[in-house]
Amino acid sequence: MSSNKPRIALIGTGGTISSIGKDPLDLIDYPDGSRKMEVDEVIEKFDLVKEFVEPVPIRFRAVGSTHIGPPDWLDLARTITKAASDDPSIAGFVVTHGTATAEETAYFLNLTLKIDKPVVVVGAQRPSTGISTDAAINLVNATRTAAAPESRGMGVLLMLNDEIQAAREVTKTSTLRMHTFRSPDFGVLGHVDGDGVYYYRAPLRRRMPDVEFDVSALTDLPRVDIVNCYAGADGAAVEAFIAAGAKGIVSAGFAPGLLSPLQDIAFDAAVAKGVAVVQSSRAGSGRVPQRKALKPRGFVSADNLNPQKARVLLMVALSKTSDPDELRRIFAEY
């Protein structure tokens, strides 16, 4: 018998939301050995989601998010694209994910998916078996967000703690607190409350499905690494990443985007060797202005992307071009 409820595909990657601890007070040690449920098991454990949507479970991974990387991103994008094509009745997608790297997966999907259905990434700060777990309410609210017509056109979203955030802006800011995900410069897009899904602003930067990148045939992305800046830092990390085959390096620089003297020398050498360099900031918020000195050196400003987001965009961009001017355009648009 068919349901009148919206059909929402739930794709499981694992993470805390799927973790089974040894007891209700296992809120810390569970990542070191707990079993991760498959997504259909998560749905059955928190079957209140069926009050709002008709869930369509799609097994993908059941791992901690520290195990998720570029090959998984590419596979996940293909999985979502195929599911949307094979079953047009699916109204939206929810990706359950560990919080450690959820922001990177979400931003990659935001840059590469070309479907017009809402995609919501969701996780939890406490395992599914933990006392006062947030897994249940987060899963329910993520499915409600994916089913809301207002979520179309918003790009990939991340939903935790009743808050809807844009994939480009959101970052994890606290190790254990429920309010860990924040969009430092601009704040949330909206909230999910008991009476509905409410939006108050929309993202402006380019986002799925209006994206130019085609990664559908790739099995991996160009290597891009991040170099942290700190007092007295030298060029050893830059040189090591170049030796390891980096095609690009993101500098997590001193705010508002500066380097130590020895790092200045190392990054100039990197550009001379054809390595793309993006200047970000370690500050956690705010733009890196396109200062007059950056372009002659071949550097690209990360704008207000944090280092890990700048890395994702540079990896995707380098799959298309290595021209510095084109990279500048891409970082200005996405």
matplotlib code that plots the C-alpha trace (Angstrom):
import matplotlib.pyplot as plt

x = [0.0, 1.5, 2.0, 1.1, 4.2, 7.2, 9.8, 13.1, 16.3, 18.5, 22.1, 24.2, 27.9, 28.2, 29.4, 28.2, 24.5, 24.9, 27.2, 26.3, 28.2, 28.7, 26.2, 24.1, 27.0, 29.5, 29.7, 33.4, 35.0, 32.5, 34.5, 37.3, 35.4, 31.7, 29.7, 28.2, 24.6, 23.7, 21.2, 18.2, 19.0, 19.2, 15.8, 14.3, 15.9, 14.4, 11.3, 9.5, 10.9, 8.1, 5.6, 6.8, 8.3, 8.5, 12.2, 14.1, 17.3, 20.4, 23.4, 26.7, 29.2, 29.1, 32.4, 33.6, 33.9, 37.6, 37.6, 35.7, 37.8, 37.8, 37.2, 34.2, 32.9, 33.1, 31.3, 28.7, 28.0, 27.5, 25.2, 23.0, 22.9, 22.0, 19.3, 17.7, 17.8, 16.5, 13.7, 12.2, 9.6, 12.4, 11.7, 15.0, 18.1, 19.5, 23.1, 23.9, 27.5, 30.0, 30.5, 34.3, 34.3, 30.7, 31.4, 33.9, 31.6, 28.7, 30.7, 32.0, 28.5, 27.4, 30.1, 29.4, 25.8, 23.6, 20.2, 17.4, 16.3, 17.2, 20.3, 20.7, 23.7, 23.0, 25.0, 24.9, 27.1, 26.1, 25.9, 22.5, 22.7, 23.8, 21.7, 20.0, 21.3, 20.6, 20.5, 16.8, 15.7, 18.4, 17.4, 13.7, 14.5, 16.8, 14.2, 11.6, 14.1, 14.8, 11.0, 10.3, 9.6, 11.5, 14.7, 14.9, 17.5, 19.3, 22.2, 23.5, 22.4, 23.7, 21.2, 22.0, 20.7, 17.5, 19.6, 19.8, 23.2, 24.7, 27.3, 29.7, 29.7, 29.2, 32.1, 32.5, 33.5, 33.2, 34.4, 31.4, 28.8, 25.4, 25.8, 29.1, 28.1, 28.3, 28.4, 30.8, 30.3, 26.7, 24.8, 22.1, 19.8, 16.8, 15.4, 13.4, 10.9, 8.0, 5.6, 7.7, 10.8, 11.5, 14.1, 15.2, 17.9, 19.3, 22.9, 24.1, 27.3, 27.1, 25.9, 24.3, 22.7, 24.1, 27.8, 30.3, 32.4, 32.1, 33.7, 31.5, 34.3, 36.9, 38.1, 40.1, 40.8, 44.1, 46.2, 45.8, 47.3, 47.0, 50.0, 49.4, 51.1, 52.5, 55.1, 58.6, 57.3, 59.7, 59.2, 59.6, 55.9, 55.6, 58.6, 57.4, 54.0, 55.5, 57.7, 54.6, 53.0, 50.7, 49.1, 47.9, 48.5, 46.2, 48.0, 46.2, 47.9, 48.0, 45.0, 44.3, 46.3, 50.0, 53.0, 56.2, 59.3, 60.6, 57.1, 57.0, 60.1, 58.8, 55.4, 57.0, 59.1, 56.0, 54.3, 57.5, 57.1, 53.5, 51.8, 48.6, 48.6, 45.5, 45.8, 43.4, 43.4, 43.7, 41.4, 38.2, 36.2, 36.6, 37.8, 41.3, 41.3, 42.8, 45.8, 47.8, 50.8, 49.0, 48.4, 52.0, 53.1, 50.6, 48.5, 44.7, 42.6, 40.4, 37.9, 36.1, 36.5, 38.2, 41.3, 39.4, 36.7, 39.4, 41.1, 37.8, 37.2, 40.8, 40.7, 37.5, 38.8, 42.1, 40.1, 39.1, 41.9, 45.2, 45.2, 45.6, 43.1, 40.5, 41.1, 40.6, 37.3, 36.2, 37.0, 35.1, 32.0, 31.7]
y = [0.0, 3.3, 6.2, 9.8, 10.8, 12.1, 9.5, 10.4, 8.4, 7.9, 7.0, 5.8, 6.4, 5.6, 8.0, 8.7, 8.8, 5.1, 4.1, 1.6, 2.2, -0.3, 1.4, 4.6, 6.5, 5.6, 9.1, 9.3, 5.9, 4.5, 5.6, 3.3, 0.1, 0.4, -1.2, 1.1, 0.4, 0.2, 2.9, 0.6, -0.4, 3.3, 3.9, 0.9, 2.2, 5.7, 4.7, 7.9, 9.2, 7.1, 9.5, 12.2, 10.5, 7.2, 6.3, 4.6, 3.2, 3.0, 1.2, 2.9, 2.8, 2.0, 3.7, 6.6, 9.8, 9.8, 7.0, 9.1, 10.8, 11.8, 8.4, 8.0, 11.5, 10.6, 7.3, 9.0, 11.6, 8.8, 6.9, 10.0, 10.8, 7.2, 7.0, 10.3, 9.1, 5.5, 6.6, 10.1, 9.7, 10.3, 13.8, 14.4, 12.8, 12.5, 11.4, 10.2, 11.1, 11.4, 15.0, 15.0, 15.4, 16.1, 19.6, 18.5, 15.8, 18.3, 20.9, 18.4, 17.3, 21.0, 21.6, 18.5, 17.3, 18.2, 17.1, 19.4, 17.5, 18.6, 16.9, 17.1, 15.8, 14.9, 13.5, 13.4, 14.4, 11.5, 7.8, 6.3, 4.4, 7.3, 8.9, 12.0, 11.1, 13.7, 11.0, 10.6, 14.2, 15.0, 12.2, 13.2, 16.8, 16.0, 14.0, 16.8, 19.3, 17.1, 16.8, 20.5, 22.2, 25.3, 23.3, 23.1, 25.4, 25.9, 23.7, 20.9, 21.5, 20.3, 19.8, 19.3, 20.7, 22.0, 24.3, 24.3, 25.4, 26.0, 23.4, 26.2, 28.1, 25.5, 24.1, 22.0, 24.3, 22.2, 18.6, 17.5, 20.2, 19.9, 23.3, 22.3, 23.3, 27.0, 29.3, 31.9, 34.9, 34.6, 32.2, 29.6, 29.5, 28.4, 26.2, 23.0, 23.3, 21.2, 22.9, 23.0, 23.9, 27.6, 29.5, 33.1, 33.5, 31.7, 31.2, 33.3, 31.5, 29.0, 25.6, 22.4, 21.8, 24.9, 23.8, 23.4, 20.5, 17.0, 14.4, 11.5, 9.5, 10.2, 7.6, 10.1, 13.9, 15.8, 15.7, 19.0, 19.4, 22.0, 23.8, 25.4, 28.7, 29.2, 31.4, 30.4, 27.9, 27.0, 25.5, 21.8, 20.9, 22.7, 20.9, 17.5, 17.9, 18.9, 15.8, 13.7, 14.9, 17.7, 19.5, 22.2, 23.5, 25.5, 27.8, 28.2, 31.5, 34.1, 36.3, 38.0, 35.6, 36.0, 33.6, 33.3, 34.5, 30.9, 29.9, 32.8, 31.4, 27.9, 28.8, 31.0, 27.9, 25.8, 28.2, 28.1, 24.3, 24.5, 23.9, 25.8, 27.8, 29.1, 31.5, 30.9, 31.9, 30.0, 32.5, 30.6, 33.4, 36.4, 36.9, 36.7, 39.8, 39.6, 41.8, 43.4, 41.2, 37.9, 37.8, 38.6, 35.7, 33.4, 32.9, 32.5, 34.0, 31.5, 34.4, 33.3, 29.6, 27.9, 25.8, 22.5, 23.9, 25.7, 22.3, 20.7, 23.5, 23.4, 19.6, 19.9, 22.9, 21.3, 18.4, 21.0, 23.6, 24.7, 28.2, 30.7, 33.2, 30.5, 29.3, 32.9, 33.0, 29.7, 30.8, 34.1, 32.3, 29.2]
z = [0.0, -1.0, 1.4, 0.9, 2.9, 1.0, 0.2, 1.6, 0.9, 3.9, 3.0, 5.9, 6.3, 10.0, 12.7, 16.2, 15.1, 14.3, 17.2, 19.9, 23.1, 25.9, 28.2, 28.4, 30.1, 27.3, 25.8, 25.4, 24.6, 22.1, 19.0, 19.9, 19.5, 19.2, 16.5, 13.9, 12.7, 9.1, 8.0, 8.0, 11.6, 12.5, 11.0, 12.9, 16.2, 15.6, 13.7, 14.6, 11.3, 9.7, 11.2, 8.9, 5.8, 4.0, 4.5, 1.7, 3.3, 1.2, 2.7, 2.0, 4.8, 8.6, 9.8, 11.8, 9.8, 10.3, 7.7, 5.1, 2.4, -1.2, -2.8, -0.5, -1.4, -5.1, -4.5, -2.3, -5.0, -7.6, -5.2, -4.6, -8.3, -9.3, -6.7, -7.9, -11.5, -10.7, -8.5, -9.4, -6.6, -4.0, -2.7, -0.9, 0.6, 4.2, 4.7, 8.2, 8.9, 11.7, 12.8, 12.5, 8.8, 8.0, 6.9, 4.3, 2.9, 2.8, 1.0, -1.6, -2.4, -2.6, -5.2, -7.3, -7.2, -10.1, -8.7, -7.7, -4.6, -1.1, 0.4, 4.2, 6.1, 9.7, 12.7, 16.4, 19.3, 21.5, 20.4, 19.7, 23.0, 25.1, 27.8, 26.3, 22.9, 20.2, 17.5, 17.4, 17.2, 14.7, 12.4, 12.6, 12.0, 9.1, 7.3, 7.9, 6.4, 3.4, 2.9, 3.1, -0.2, 1.1, 1.2, -2.6, -4.0, -0.7, -1.7, 0.6, 4.2, 7.5, 10.3, 14.0, 17.2, 15.5, 13.3, 9.5, 8.1, 4.7, 3.7, 2.6, 5.9, 8.6, 10.8, 13.9, 16.8, 19.9, 20.6, 22.7, 23.1, 21.3, 19.7, 18.0, 14.4, 13.7, 10.6, 12.1, 9.8, 8.8, 11.1, 10.5, 7.6, 9.7, 12.4, 12.7, 15.5, 16.7, 14.3, 11.2, 9.2, 9.0, 6.9, 7.4, 4.8, 1.7, 0.5, -2.4, -3.5, -6.3, -5.1, -6.3, -8.8, -10.5, -10.6, -13.3, -12.1, -13.4, -11.2, -12.1, -13.8, -11.1, -8.6, -6.6, -6.5, -6.9, -3.7, -1.7, 1.7, 4.5, 6.1, 9.5, 10.3, 13.8, 15.4, 14.1, 11.5, 8.7, 5.3, 6.1, 5.8, 2.5, 1.1, 2.4, 0.8, -2.5, -2.3, -1.6, -4.8, -3.7, -6.6, -4.3, -0.8, 1.5, 3.9, 7.2, 7.7, 10.4, 10.2, 7.8, 5.7, 6.4, 6.6, 8.6, 6.8, 6.1, 5.0, 2.6, 0.9, 0.8, -0.7, -3.4, -4.3, -4.4, -6.9, -9.0, -9.2, -10.4, -7.1, -6.6, -3.3, -1.6, 1.2, 4.0, 7.7, 11.0, 12.7, 12.2, 10.6, 8.3, 4.7, 3.5, 1.3, -2.2, -1.2, -4.0, -3.1, -3.6, -7.3, -8.4, -6.2, -7.8, -4.6, -4.6, -1.8, 0.0, 0.7, 4.0, 3.5, 6.5, 5.6, 5.3, 3.1, 1.0, 0.5, -0.7, -3.2, -4.5, -4.9, -7.0, -8.9, -9.8, -11.3, -14.0, -14.2, -12.6, -14.1, -11.3, -12.7, -13.2, -9.6, -8.4, -10.3, -8.8, -5.3, -5.8, -7.1, -4.9]

ax = plt.figure().add_subplot(projection="3d")
ax.plot(x, y, z, "-o")
ax.set_aspect("equal")
plt.show()
